Amino acid sequence: MNDFKLKLVLATLTGIVFSFIFILLAFVLPSKEKVVYKKVPKGKLEHVSEAFKNR
């Protein structure tokens, strides 16, 4: 194998390994606070529906 192909293969493998490490760290070390998104009711019907859900 010539030098260019070897460098290309090594660079690709290095990129894959580092990407895999950072993806694993994202799952192993989750953020401390949980973010909860609540949909804000827009119309009158959604307000009434939300009121019945929260009874």
Residue pairs with C-beta under 8 A, 6 or more apart in sequence:
1 9
41 47
41 49
41 50
